Amino acid sequence: MTELLRVGVLGAGWAGELHLEAFRSQPEVELVALCSRTKSTAEAVAERYGVAKVVDDIDDFFGSDLDIISIATPPSSHVELTLRALASGAHVLCDKPTALTGVQAAEVYQAAEAAGVRHASGYIWRNDPAILHIRQLVAQGAIGRITDVQVRCALGAPVLPMTWMYDEKAGGGSLMQHGGHVIDRVRWLLGEEFAEVSGDLYHDVSEAVVGPQFHNIMDAFGWAGRRARDPHPEQLPTAAVTADSGYRFSGTTESGTRAHLWETWHGVGPVPDQVELYGTEGALVWCGAQGTTVHRPFRPAEQIVIPGSSEAGSRDMKDLRAVGERLWGQLVRAFVDDIRNLPHQDYPTLFDGWKVQQVIDAVGLSSESRVWKKC
């Protein structure tokens, strides 16, 4: 394949810009179309990334003769747009979550397989350099058979104004957003699926102020941070928050490994992201940018230095943007290589989106019923 792959991106917010940057970095790609409901914003984004065509009409976008369609819109639109993209015959990258329910996610995955195209999902945090190294160590049996996994996330995000991130029906909430990455990371490290779970969803934030309208969701985080530091913030009306602000759940995998995952979206802790793997011959502990440690019986702890490791809870927006660009670049590089039938690294697909959503659904059902649920 020698011709440039023609790429169109749906969405011009935070995620859309990460998608555009990732594809722009690939020499085999041509960015030909960008679609957003807010055309003026999309035009400014398109100018920065050299996109030739900007539209706010979805039919016009799908008439652009595209080889790859990358979906970076809010979650509630993912199923409809992915199915339409697949029907067009394009290869498809859909940001996470790929659907709002496991049934929908299965439909999307099956449609992609039936279409015979390449497909990818946005679980980029599995590609942190330290996580990749730990996965190799686990596969090599460096700490024996894995018996337990503990994951703790205290992300320290400010309490947001009312956006889709706080709307359960729109795909918001801690479990659906960051929790999906955490679930995928555990699956990726262990190389197997969750079998059943028992858990709770937290609703520590019951209402949020109604602030400005944000096209880029990260602008909402910045606005919330400035408001939190203001000793006399403007009094604003509020709206009910329906999405969860944290979760905890226990689960077992297909082989019987025990897993325990906990997150608070707005609380702070020693590190934003921590993963602990316990095996029959030792333990591996990853603390994001603080590094990785190997523990073995009767031996001093061993520090492993892996350059470039970071955590999803970084409160430095510039750093988070740089990390996001690097991880998205890795995913898109593998995706493009696969499309061109070249050797490529593994990357998350719509299958992974389906399996993650099954776990999310099961945790939600368990929180309501107070019983264990199969995934």
N, C-alpha and C positions, 0 to 999 in steps of 0.2 A: 504494500500500500504506500504510494508516494504522494498522492494528493493530500492537501491539508484537510483535517477533520473539521467540519463546520459545526460550531457549538452555539447553542442558544441558552440563555439563562433566564429563568422565571424568578423574579424578585430582585429588588435593588436595595435591600437593607443591609444589616450587618452580615448575615449569612450570604446574601447575594454577592457582596464585595469579596468575601473569602473565596467563593466559588470562582468569581471572575479572575482574581489574582492567581489562583491555582491553575486555571486553564491557560491564562496568559503566559505562565512560566513554561509551558510546553511548546517546543518549536514545531511540533506536528499539528498544531491547532490554530484555527482561525475563529475569533469571536465575531459572530455575524449578527446576533440579535439579542436584545434585552427587553424584557416585558415587565411592566409594573403599572399598577393602577394609578400611581402618581407619576405622570409622564415627565413633569419638570424635574423632579428629583432623579428619575432614571436617566434623563439626558445629561445631567451633571456627572453622574456616575459613569455613564457610557463614554463621555469625553475623557475621563481619567484613564479608562482601560482600553480605549481605542475600539469600541464596539460600533459597527457601521450603522446598525438599524435599531431604533428605539420605538416601541409600540406600547399602547395601553389597551389594545384589543387582542384578546386571546386567540381569536380566529386568524388574525393577521400573523401572529407569532407562529402558529402551527402551519402556516402556509409558507414558511421560510426555507424549506428544503434543508433540514438539519440532520446531521449525522449523530449528534449527541445533544440531549436536552438535560439540563441541570436544574433541579427544582429547589429553590431556596426561599419559598414563601412560608407563611405561618402554617402550623401543622394541620389545621382543619381542612386545608385545601389539598393536602398531599395525595390522597387517594384519587380524587377526580383528575388531577393534573397528571399523575403518574400513569393512570390507565389511558388517558388520551395520548400521552407521549408514546407509550408502548404501541398503541394502535397506529401511530404514524410511522412505525418501523425504526425509530431512532433508538440508539443505546441510551440508557437512562441512569442518571445519578439523582437520587432523592435524599434530601437531608433527613435527619431523624427528628421525631419518630416517623416511620414510613406510613403509619396509619394511627387511628385513635383506638382501635380494638384489634385483638388478635385475629378475629374473623376477617376484618378488612385487610390486615397485613398479609394473611394467607392468600386472599384473592389477588392482591397486587403481585406477590411473589409468583403465584401460579400463572398469572397473565404474562409476566416477564419470561418465564420458562417456555410458555407456549409460543411466544413471539420469537424465540430463538436469538435474542439480543443479549449483550452484556448489560449488567445492572449493578449498581453500587448503592450503599447507604452511608450516612455520615457519621459513623461511630469512630471518629478520628483518634480518640484518646487511647485506644488500644496500641497506637503506634508510638507512644512515648518511648524514647530509647531505652530507658531502664525497664519498662514493662516488657519490651521485646527481649531484652537480655534475661530477665527473670523467667520468661516463657521458655527460653532455651534451657535454662538451668533446671526447670521443672521437668521438661521433656527428657533431659539427661539423667534424671533421678538424683540430682545434687542433694536433696534433703529427703530422699526416700519417697515412699508413697504419701501423697497429700491426704491428710485426714481432716483438716479444718482450714477455713478461710475466714478472716475477719476484715471487714472494710468499714472505715469510719471517715465521714466527710463533714467537716464544719466549715462551710464555705464563706461565711461572714459577709454575705451580700446585704446591702441596705434594704430596708423595707420599701418596696416599689410603689409607685403610683399604679392606679388600676390600668392594666393592659391585659392582653390575651394570656400573659404568663400567669395570671391569677384566676383564669377562667377554666374550670375543669373541662367544659364541653368544647373548648377551643384547643385543647391539648396542652394546657398549662399545668404547672405544679412541679414540685421538686422531684417526684418519682419519674414522671414522664420526661422531664427535661434532663437534669444532670443524672438522675437515677438510671436512665436508659444507658448512659455511657458506663456507669459502674457495673451494671448487670452484664453488659457486653464484655467489659474488661475481665470479669470473673470467668465467663464462658471461654474467652480467648486464652486466658492463662491456663485453665484446666483442660481445655480441649474437649469439653462435654457440656451437656445441657442440664438445667435444673429439672428435677422431677416433681417436687412439691414444695410449697412454701406456707408459712404462717406468719402474718404480719399485721402492722398497724400503719395507718396514715395519720400524720399530725396536722392539725389545723390551728396552729398557734397564731396565725394572722387571720382575723375574721373580717376586717374591713380595710380598705385602702383609699387614700385620697384620690380624687379625680383631678388629675393635673393636665398638662398639655398633651396634645396628640404627638406620638413619636413614630416616624417612619423607620428609623433605625432603633432596634430594641435596646442597644447599648447606650443610646442617649437617655433612655429611661433610667438605667442604672446610674449614669452620671448625674442626672437631675436629682435622683433620690439621695445620692451621696452628699450633694451640696445642701439639700434640704435638711439632712440629718445633722450637718455641722452648723446649721443656722440656729442661733439661740432663740430667735423669734420668727419661726416660719409662718408664712401666710396661711391663714385659716381657709381651708378648702372643703367642699362637700366630699362625702365618702360614698363608696359603693361596697356591696358585699363581696368578699373573696370566697370563691367556691372551690378553688384548687388547694391541694395540700402544700404545706410549707416544710415538710420533712417526713421521714418514714423510718421504720425499722422492720426487718423481717429476717426470719431464720428459714433455711431451706436445706434440702439435700439434693445432691446431683444424682445422675444415673448410676454412678459407681458407689454412691453412699457417702461421698465427701460432705461434711457439714459446713454450711456457710451462714454467716451472720453479717448483715449489712445494715448500717445506720447512717442517717444523714440529717443535718439541720441546715436549711437553706440560709437562714439569717444569723445563726449562732456562730461564735468563734471558738477556736480551739488551738492546740499547739501547732498543727499543720492543717491546711484545707483538705488534703487528700492523703489517706494512709491505707495501705494494703498489707496484710500479714498472712503469710502462708505457713502452716504448720504441717510438718511431715514426720514420718517415723524415724528420720535421722537428722532432724534439725528444723530450722525455721528461716524464712526470708521475710524481711520487713522493708517495705518501700515507703518513704515519706516525701514523695515529690521532689522538690528542688533540694531538700536536705539530704537526699541520698538513699542508698540501699545498704542493708546490713544482713550478713549471714550469721546465724547462730547455730552452733553445733555442741553436743554434750562434751563437757570437760575441756573445752577449747575457748580461747579468747574470741570475742566477736570480731568478725572480719568486715571491714568497710569496703564496698565496691563503688568505685568512682565511674559514673556514666555521664559524660558531658551531654548537656542539652535536656536533661530531665526537668520537668516542671509539673505543676499541679493545675487542675481545672479551676480551682478556687482563687487563682491569683487576683488580687485587688488592684493591680497595676494594669490599667487598660492598654497601655502601649505594649507591655510585655505580653499580655493575653492576646493581643492582635498578632504580634510577631510569632508566638507559639502556634496560634491558629493557622496562620499562613503556612508555616512549616509543615504542620501535620496534614492540612488539606492538600498541600503540594505533593506529599508522599502518596496520599490516597489517589489523587488524580493521575500521578505518574504511573502508578500500577494499573489503573483503569484504562488509560490510553494505551499502554503497552499491551494489555490484554486484547483490546479492540483491534490492535494492529498485528495480533497473533505473534507477539514477541514474548520472550521469557519475562516474568513479572513477579513482584512480591504479592503475597496474599493481601486481599483487601475486603472490607465488609460489604456484603451484598444485601439484596432485599430478603434473602433467606435469614440473615442475621436480624434484620428488622422485624421479621415475623417471630423469631424465637424470643427476642427481647420483649416484644409486646405480649407474648403469652405469659411471661413472668409478671409483667406489670399488671395485666388483667387479674392474674391469680392473687397477687398481693392485695389488690383492691377488693376482690371478693372475700378474701380472708379477713380483711379489716372490717367488712360489713357483717360477716357471719360468725366471726370469732372461732373458725375452725380451719384446719389445714386444707389447702386446695392443690390439686394437681395442675401442672403447667402444660 
